[in-house]
């Protein structure tokens, strides 16, 4: 049974789809901030469709167009992911542009009431501690 286009890919599946060894994908993560797959327990990586598109673009720039790692970094800094992905991947630009930022700063708005309750509990505990310590 084949995976849907939206399904997450393991690093082995991503490496096969991109045509690059797994260790290269891990190396690119250290060099390019915009290469940021989801990481689950134990550090296991899962790649989304937009991650695969970004990896293919990096491979194209490095291998086909002859850019250096520093060149790809500079291109991303100066012109963003749109330039890296090219015009044919325009629908993935918004998603891919936010990957590194969103995954590192994930916030679920449905948890707001629970988080507010926890904050109130902590603030009450702090007030009680401050009262005890001030006497």
FENGIZI-V488425 format. One record per residue. RES is the residue in one small letter. SS is DSSP state (h for helix, s for strand, l for the rest). OMEGA is omega in degrees with one decimal (999 if undefined). Layout:
# FENGIZI-V488425
res: {RES | RES}
ss: {SS | SS}
omega: {OMEGA | OMEGA}
This chain:
# FENGIZI-V488425
res: {x | x | x | x | x | x | x | x | x | x | x | x | x | x | x | x | x | x | x | x | x | x | x | x | x | x | x | x | x | x | x | x | x | x | x | x | x | x | x | x | x | x | x | x | x | x | x | x | x | x | x | x | x | x | x | x | x | x | x | x | x | x | x | x | x | x | x | x | x | x | x | x | x | x | x | x | x | x | x | x | x | x | x | x | x | x | x | x | x | x | x | x | x | x | x | x | x | x | x | x | x | x | x | x | x | x | x | x | x | x | x | x | x | x | x | x | x | x | x | x | x | x | x | x | x | x | x | x | x | x | x | x | x | x | x}
ss: {l | l | l | l | l | l | l | l | s | l | h | h | h | h | h | h | h | h | l | l | l | h | h | h | h | h | h | h | h | h | h | l | l | l | l | l | l | s | s | l | h | h | h | l | s | s | s | l | h | h | h | h | h | h | h | h | h | h | h | h | h | h | h | h | l | l | l | l | h | h | h | h | h | h | h | h | h | h | h | h | h | h | h | h | h | l | h | h | h | h | h | h | h | h | h | h | h | l | h | h | h | h | h | h | l | l | l | l | h | h | h | h | h | h | h | h | h | h | h | h | h | h | h | h | h | h | h | h | h | h | h | h | h | h | l}
omega: {-178.2 | 178.3 | 175.9 | -178.9 | -178.1 | -176.8 | 175.1 | 177.9 | 173.0 | -179.1 | 179.0 | 177.5 | 178.7 | -179.6 | 178.6 | -178.5 | -179.6 | -178.0 | -177.0 | 177.6 | -178.8 | -177.8 | 177.7 | 177.2 | 178.3 | 178.4 | 179.8 | 176.0 | -178.9 | -176.4 | -175.3 | -178.4 | -178.8 | 171.9 | -173.5 | 176.7 | 174.0 | 175.8 | 179.5 | -178.5 | -179.6 | 178.8 | -179.4 | -175.5 | 173.9 | -175.1 | 175.0 | 179.7 | -179.4 | 175.5 | 179.0 | 178.9 | 179.0 | 180.0 | 177.4 | 178.6 | 178.4 | 179.1 | 179.4 | -178.4 | -178.1 | -172.2 | -176.3 | -176.8 | 173.2 | 177.3 | 173.7 | 175.8 | 178.7 | 178.3 | 178.2 | 177.1 | -179.4 | 178.4 | 178.1 | -179.3 | -175.8 | -171.0 | 175.4 | -177.4 | 180.0 | 179.7 | 179.7 | -175.1 | -178.0 | -174.0 | -175.4 | 179.1 | -175.0 | -178.3 | 179.6 | -173.0 | -177.1 | 179.3 | -176.6 | -179.1 | -177.4 | -174.6 | -175.8 | -178.7 | -176.2 | -176.1 | 179.2 | -178.3 | -175.5 | 176.7 | 179.2 | -176.7 | 178.7 | 179.1 | -177.7 | -179.5 | 179.2 | 179.9 | 177.3 | 177.8 | 178.0 | 178.5 | 178.0 | 178.0 | 179.6 | 179.1 | 176.1 | 178.9 | 178.4 | 178.9 | 178.5 | 177.6 | 177.9 | 179.3 | 179.8 | -177.1 | -178.0 | -179.9 | 999}
